[in-house]
């Protein structure tokens, strides 16, 4: 297990960056338009706010506990185990491990969609395979290397969002939908599609064993990241409703790529967001499994 000499990441690189990059993932670029097209702007705002209230209060709870106990490797598992016991921690930790592991496939598919959109001639299955291999190699070689790559991706995502907002301001839809009709799915189903976007808070908390001071790093990094991403999602949802009609939003999953001022930047942002989300999950999930094995919650 990691000791104090091994902990080398601060708030920005250890918690804030992986949290932001996991939240601003495939759902933002490939499914938020569909959410707005079905729910309308106010409906999308309600879905975004409900989701963020859940994750914000969860983050507040994790922050409170992390400042009162010594958080070790395992992130949420360590916090729950020390607060409620190893039985409760193990029950939640095992489910959390599988959730983080399986979420890697979601992000890899999102990345492959972006690559296929930019380069239609490529083989989809080949992109999936090579993307998984790339993430596995990076996470196996060095955690520090993975975080250095995330800094680059964070810059690319910021530029892609600037490109999207500039392009959207130059376009306007003849029909601005305030309340949607939920043609493709009901409110609960649309909410279920969106909610995985905000669960990225665990990416930062999951790096607890590699942080310099988890009691300070986790509260500051996770709360600031959640609030920043909340405003980004609300802003993108507003501009999508402002610039594109509902029917197009429901049918075009790559609409953000179509209306960005510099299309290649948005494509790069979508690729980077999905890739970094997968990288964050594939880095943090083995640490969770290791922590459970040390405590014998799993063999």
C-alpha positions in Angstrom: 0.0 0.0 0.0 1.0 3.6 -0.6 2.7 5.4 2.3 3.3 9.1 2.9 6.5 9.1 0.9 4.7 7.7 -2.2 1.9 10.2 -2.1 2.9 12.8 -4.6 -0.2 14.4 -6.1 -1.9 17.6 -4.9 -5.4 18.9 -5.3 -5.2 20.0 -8.9 -3.5 17.0 -10.5 -4.7 14.4 -8.1 -8.4 15.2 -7.6 -9.6 18.2 -9.6 -8.2 17.2 -13.0 -9.3 13.5 -13.1 -12.7 14.5 -11.7 -13.3 17.2 -14.3 -12.1 15.0 -17.1 -14.3 12.1 -16.1 -17.4 14.3 -15.7 -16.8 16.0 -19.0 -16.9 12.8 -21.0 -18.8 11.0 -23.6 -22.2 12.1 -22.3 -21.4 15.8 -22.7 -20.2 15.4 -26.3 -22.4 12.6 -27.6 -25.7 12.5 -25.5 -26.4 15.9 -24.0 -27.9 17.1 -27.2 -30.3 14.1 -27.2 -31.2 14.9 -23.6 -32.0 18.5 -24.5 -33.9 17.4 -27.6 -36.2 15.2 -25.6 -36.5 17.2 -22.4 -36.2 20.8 -23.7 -33.9 23.3 -22.0 -35.8 23.5 -18.6 -36.2 19.8 -18.6 -32.5 19.3 -19.2 -31.7 21.9 -16.4 -33.9 19.9 -14.0 -32.1 16.7 -14.9 -28.7 18.3 -14.6 -29.5 19.9 -11.3 -31.0 16.7 -9.7 -27.9 14.8 -10.8 -25.5 17.4 -9.4 -27.4 17.7 -6.1 -26.9 14.0 -5.6 -23.2 14.1 -6.4 -22.6 17.3 -4.6 -24.1 16.1 -1.4 -22.2 12.8 -1.8 -19.0 14.8 -2.2 -19.9 16.8 0.8 -20.3 13.6 2.8 -17.0 12.2 1.5 -15.3 15.5 2.3 -16.6 15.6 5.8 -15.4 12.1 6.5 -12.1 12.5 4.8 -11.3 15.5 7.1 -12.1 13.4 10.2 -10.4 10.1 9.5 -7.1 9.1 7.9 -8.0 8.2 4.3 -5.9 5.5 2.8 -5.9 3.8 -0.6 -9.2 2.9 -2.0 -11.0 6.2 -2.0 -14.7 5.8 -1.2 -14.0 2.2 0.0 -11.5 3.4 2.6 -13.9 6.2 3.7 -16.9 3.8 4.1 -14.9 1.0 5.7 -13.5 3.3 8.4 -16.9 4.9 9.0 -19.2 1.9 8.8 -16.9 -1.1 9.0 -15.2 -3.4 6.6 -18.5 -5.3 5.8 -20.3 -2.3 4.5 -17.1 -1.0 2.8 -16.6 -4.4 1.1 -20.2 -4.6 -0.1 -20.1 -1.2 -1.6 -16.4 -1.5 -2.8 -17.0 -4.6 -4.8 -20.0 -3.0 -6.6 -18.0 0.2 -7.1 -15.0 -1.8 -8.6 -17.2 -3.4 -11.2 -18.9 -0.1 -12.0 -15.6 1.6 -12.6 -14.2 -1.3 -14.5 -17.2 -1.6 -16.8 -17.4 2.2 -17.3 -14.1 2.0 -19.2 -16.0 0.3 -22.0 -18.5 3.2 -22.2 -15.6 5.7 -22.6 -13.8 3.5 -25.1 -17.0 3.2 -27.2 -17.4 7.0 -27.0 -13.8 7.5 -28.2 -14.3 5.1 -31.0 -17.5 6.9 -32.1 -15.5 10.2 -32.4 -12.7 8.5 -34.3 -15.2 6.9 -36.7 -16.9 10.2 -37.2 -13.6 11.9 -38.1 -12.2 9.0 -40.1 -15.1 7.0 -41.6 -12.7 4.5 -43.2 -11.3 3.0 -40.0 -12.5 -0.3 -38.6 -14.6 0.4 -35.4 -13.6 -2.9 -33.7 -9.9 -2.1 -34.4 -10.3 1.3 -32.8 -11.9 -0.3 -29.7 -9.0 -2.8 -29.4 -6.2 -0.4 -29.8 -7.7 2.2 -27.5 -8.1 -0.4 -24.7 -4.4 -1.5 -25.3 -3.3 2.1 -25.2 -5.1 2.8 -21.9 -3.8 -0.4 -20.4 -0.2 0.3 -21.3 -0.3 3.9 -20.0 -1.9 2.9 -16.7 0.6 0.1 -16.3 3.7 2.1 -17.1 3.2 5.1 -14.8 0.5 6.9 -13.0 2.5 10.1 -13.3 2.6 9.7 -17.1 -1.2 9.2 -17.1 -1.7 12.5 -15.2 0.7 14.3 -17.6 -1.4 13.2 -20.5 -4.5 14.4 -18.6 -3.1 17.9 -18.4 -2.8 18.0 -22.1 -6.3 16.6 -22.6 -7.7 19.2 -20.1 -6.3 22.0 -22.3 -7.8 20.4 -25.5 -11.2 20.1 -23.9 -11.2 23.8 -22.8 -10.3 24.8 -26.4 -13.0 22.5 -27.8 -15.7 24.1 -25.6 -14.6 27.6 -26.7 -14.9 26.4 -30.3 -18.4 25.1 -29.6 -19.6 28.2 -27.9 -18.3 30.5 -30.6 -19.9 28.3 -33.3 -23.2 28.1 -31.4 -23.4 31.9 -31.0 -23.3 32.2 -34.8 -26.3 29.9 -35.2 -29.9 30.1 -34.0 -32.8 27.7 -34.1 -36.2 28.8 -35.4 -37.7 26.7 -32.6 -36.4 27.1 -29.0 -38.0 24.3 -26.9 -38.4 25.2 -23.2 -40.2 22.0 -22.1 -39.7 18.9 -24.3 -42.2 16.3 -25.3 -39.9 13.3 -24.4 -40.6 11.6 -27.8 -37.8 9.1 -27.6 -37.9 8.3 -23.8 -39.7 9.3 -20.7 -38.2 11.6 -18.0 -36.8 8.7 -16.0 -35.1 7.1 -19.0 -33.6 10.4 -20.1 -32.4 11.0 -16.6 -30.9 7.5 -16.5 -29.0 8.2 -19.7 -27.5 11.4 -18.4 -26.7 10.5 -14.8 -23.5 8.5 -15.5 -22.0 11.8 -16.6 -21.8 13.2 -13.1 -20.5 10.1 -11.4 -16.9 11.1 -12.2 -16.4 12.4 -8.7 -15.2 9.0 -7.7 -12.2 9.3 -10.1 -10.6 11.9 -7.9 -11.6 10.4 -4.6 -10.3 7.0 -5.9 -6.8 8.4 -6.0 -6.7 8.9 -2.2 -3.7 6.6 -1.8 -1.6 8.7 -4.1 -2.5 12.1 -2.6 -0.2 14.3 -0.5 -3.0 15.3 1.9 -6.3 13.6 1.3 -8.1 15.6 4.0 -7.4 18.8 2.1 -7.1 17.5 -1.5 -10.4 15.6 -1.7 -12.8 18.3 -0.4 -11.2 21.2 -2.4 -10.6 19.3 -5.6 -14.0 17.4 -5.8 -16.3 20.3 -4.8 -14.6 22.8 -7.2 -14.7 20.3 -10.0 -18.4 19.6 -9.5 -19.4 23.2 -9.5 -17.3 24.0 -12.6 -18.8 21.1 -14.5 -22.3 22.0 -13.4 -22.0 25.5 -15.1 -20.4 23.9 -18.2 -23.2 21.4 -18.6 -25.8 24.2 -18.1 -24.1 26.4 -20.6 -23.8 23.7 -23.2 -27.4 22.7 -22.8 -28.6 26.3 -23.2 -26.5 26.8 -26.4 -27.7 23.5 -27.9 -31.3 24.5 -27.4 -30.5 28.0 -28.7 -28.7 26.8 -31.8 -30.3 23.6 -32.9 -33.9 22.4 -33.3 -35.2 19.5 -31.1 -35.6 17.0 -34.0 -31.9 17.4 -35.0 -30.8 17.2 -31.4 -32.6 13.9 -31.0 -31.2 12.3 -34.2 -27.7 13.6 -34.4 -25.4 12.3 -31.6 -22.4 14.3 -32.9 -24.2 17.7 -33.2 -21.5 19.5 -31.1 -19.0 18.5 -33.8 -21.3 19.9 -36.5 -21.8 23.4 -35.1 -18.3 24.0 -33.5 -16.4 27.0 -35.0 -13.3 24.9 -35.5 -14.6 21.4 -36.0 -11.3 19.6 -35.6 -11.0 21.2 -32.1 -14.3 19.8 -31.0 -13.4 16.4 -32.4 -10.1 16.5 -30.5 -12.0 17.6 -27.4 -14.5 14.7 -27.7 -11.6 12.2 -28.3 -9.7 13.6 -25.4 -12.7 13.7 -23.0 -13.6 10.1 -23.6 -10.0 8.9 -23.6 -9.2 10.7 -20.3 -12.4 9.4 -18.7 -11.4 5.8 -19.5 -7.8 6.5 -18.3 -9.1 7.8 -15.0 -11.3 4.8 -14.4 -8.6 2.3 -15.5 -6.1 3.9 -13.2 -8.3 4.2 -10.1 -10.2 0.8 -10.2 -7.1 -1.4 -9.6 -6.3 0.7 -6.6 -9.7 0.0 -5.2 -9.3 -3.7 -5.7 -5.8 -3.6 -4.1 -7.2 -1.8 -1.1 -10.0 -4.4 -0.6 -7.4 -7.3 -1.0 -5.2 -5.8 1.7 -8.1 -5.7 4.1 -9.2 -9.2 2.9 -12.6 -7.9 1.8 -11.8 -9.9 -1.4 -9.4 -12.8 -1.8 
